[in-house]
Amino acid sequence: LIFPLYLLYVRYRADLSNTVFHIVDHSNALYVPFLYSTKVIITCNDVLAIRAAKGHFFGQVTGVLGKILQGFISYGLRRASHIVCISSNTREELLSLLNLEPTSVSVALLPLNHHYSPLASSKALSLLPPYSCPQPITLSHGFILHVGGNEWYKNRIGVCHIYQQYFLMASEQGMPTLPLVLAGKPISTEISDF
């Protein structure tokens, strides 16, 4: 309740001829109307929540308040001077969902500011935390890695179903299988039961 009033104050105090407001996460686009008639750039990471509110994902239900919130966010995105998406796919989805002018949406891929390089296998394996497993397995010959939480859009259960099919096919053909490692939050009851 207070932040929109603060934004109005900031906007009132700013030299609007030389000010560009940057909203660094599209979920805060609902604040754009409080910066009316100024230059506003929004960074958009994805449009999953907007798509979910529009019923694009089977089995994913967004409540009434969630739909209202996504409506405000969509309205703010439409009113922005420019939107920068972190992927071409997000840009295409955003253009399609909100019927925006293509020149008002661009792509800037996320940069990496660390010098990444492969670790020796022994060093990489020593950094892995202890894991629990019903039977002893080794990761030294490689593994399949899924990184994410239990959120529906990370589709951990889907990964488990795919892995099950991979395991069955490899077993039928007498081929060795790589273990599946789920990194992130502890697994859900649904995945544990599976």
C-alpha positions in Angstrom: 0.0 0.0 0.0 2.9 2.4 0.8 5.2 1.5 -2.1 3.0 2.9 -4.9 2.8 6.2 -3.0 6.6 6.2 -2.6 6.9 5.6 -6.4 4.6 8.6 -7.0 6.9 10.7 -4.8 10.0 9.5 -6.6 8.5 10.2 -9.9 7.4 13.7 -8.8 11.0 14.5 -7.5 12.8 13.0 -10.6 14.0 15.0 -13.6 11.7 13.2 -16.0 13.6 14.5 -19.1 16.7 12.6 -18.0 15.2 9.7 -16.1 14.5 6.1 -17.2 12.9 3.8 -14.7 14.0 0.2 -14.9 11.8 -2.5 -13.4 14.2 -5.5 -13.1 11.5 -8.2 -12.7 8.3 -8.3 -14.8 6.3 -9.4 -11.8 6.6 -5.8 -10.6 5.1 -4.4 -13.8 2.0 -3.7 -11.9 3.8 -0.5 -10.6 4.1 1.0 -14.1 0.9 3.0 -13.9 2.4 4.9 -10.9 5.2 6.0 -13.2 2.8 7.3 -15.9 4.1 9.3 -18.8 7.7 8.4 -18.0 10.2 6.1 -19.7 9.9 2.6 -18.2 12.0 -0.4 -19.1 11.1 -3.8 -17.8 13.2 -7.0 -17.7 11.0 -10.0 -18.4 12.3 -13.4 -17.4 9.4 -15.6 -18.5 5.6 -15.4 -19.0 4.7 -18.7 -17.3 2.4 -17.1 -14.7 0.6 -15.1 -17.3 0.1 -18.2 -19.5 -1.0 -20.2 -16.4 -3.6 -17.5 -15.6 -4.9 -17.8 -19.2 -5.2 -21.6 -18.8 -2.4 -22.6 -21.1 -1.2 -25.4 -18.9 -3.3 -28.5 -18.4 -3.9 -29.2 -14.8 -2.5 -25.9 -13.6 -5.3 -23.8 -12.0 -4.8 -20.2 -11.2 -7.1 -18.7 -8.6 -9.2 -15.6 -9.0 -6.7 -13.3 -7.2 -3.8 -14.8 -9.2 -5.7 -14.0 -12.4 -6.3 -10.5 -11.2 -2.6 -10.1 -10.3 -1.5 -11.4 -13.7 -4.0 -8.9 -15.3 -2.3 -6.0 -13.5 1.1 -7.3 -14.5 0.0 -7.7 -18.2 -1.4 -4.1 -18.1 1.8 -2.8 -16.8 3.8 -4.6 -19.4 1.6 -3.1 -22.2 2.2 0.4 -20.8 6.1 0.0 -20.6 8.2 2.0 -23.0 10.3 -1.1 -23.7 10.6 -4.6 -22.5 13.9 -6.6 -22.5 13.4 -10.4 -22.4 16.1 -12.8 -21.3 15.4 -15.2 -24.2 14.0 -15.2 -27.7 11.4 -17.7 -26.6 10.2 -15.4 -23.9 10.0 -12.5 -26.4 7.9 -14.5 -28.8 5.6 -15.7 -26.1 5.2 -12.1 -24.8 4.5 -10.7 -28.2 1.9 -13.4 -28.8 0.2 -13.0 -25.4 0.0 -9.3 -25.2 -0.1 -8.3 -28.8 2.8 -5.8 -28.4 4.6 -3.9 -31.1 7.7 -6.1 -32.0 10.0 -3.1 -31.9 9.1 -2.5 -28.2 10.5 -5.8 -27.1 14.1 -6.9 -27.4 16.3 -9.7 -26.1 19.4 -9.5 -23.9 20.8 -12.8 -22.8 21.9 -13.1 -19.3 25.6 -12.7 -19.0 28.0 -14.9 -16.9 30.6 -13.0 -15.0 32.6 -15.9 -13.6 35.3 -17.8 -15.5 33.7 -21.2 -15.7 35.8 -24.2 -16.7 35.5 -28.0 -16.2 36.7 -29.5 -12.9 38.5 -32.7 -12.7 36.1 -35.6 -12.1 37.6 -36.4 -8.7 37.3 -32.7 -7.6 33.7 -32.4 -8.9 32.6 -35.6 -7.1 34.2 -34.4 -3.9 32.0 -31.3 -4.0 28.7 -33.2 -4.2 26.9 -33.4 -0.9 26.0 -36.8 0.6 22.8 -38.3 -0.9 20.3 -40.8 0.2 19.5 -43.8 -1.9 17.8 -47.1 -1.2 20.8 -48.9 -2.8 24.4 -47.9 -3.2 25.2 -46.2 -6.5 28.2 -44.5 -8.0 28.3 -41.2 -9.7 31.9 -41.5 -11.0 30.8 -42.9 -14.4 28.4 -39.9 -14.9 24.8 -39.1 -14.0 21.8 -37.3 -15.3 21.2 -34.0 -13.5 18.0 -32.1 -13.0 18.2 -28.8 -11.2 15.1 -27.2 -9.7 12.5 -27.3 -7.0 9.1 -28.9 -6.7 7.3 -26.1 -8.6 5.0 -27.4 -11.3 6.9 -25.7 -14.1 10.2 -27.5 -13.2 8.3 -30.8 -13.9 10.4 -33.0 -11.6 7.7 -35.7 -11.7 7.8 -35.6 -15.5 11.6 -36.0 -15.4 11.1 -39.1 -13.1 8.7 -40.6 -15.6 11.1 -40.0 -18.5 13.9 -41.5 -16.4 11.8 -44.6 -15.7 11.3 -45.2 -19.4 15.0 -44.7 -20.1 15.8 -47.1 -17.3 13.3 -49.8 -18.6 14.6 -49.5 -22.2 18.2 -49.7 -21.2 17.5 -52.7 -18.9 15.7 -54.5 -21.6 18.6 -54.0 -24.0 21.2 -55.0 -21.3 22.7 -51.5 -21.4 24.1 -49.7 -18.3 22.1 -46.8 -17.0 23.2 -43.5 -15.5 21.7 -42.5 -12.1 19.3 -39.6 -11.9 20.3 -36.8 -9.5 17.6 -34.2 -8.5 19.4 -31.1 -7.2 17.5 -28.4 -5.4 14.9 -28.5 -2.7 14.1 -31.8 -1.0 11.8 -34.0 -3.2 8.1 -33.8 -2.7 6.0 -36.7 -1.3 4.6 -37.4 -4.8 8.2 -37.9 -6.1 9.2 -39.9 -3.1 6.2 -42.2 -3.5 7.0 -42.5 -7.2 
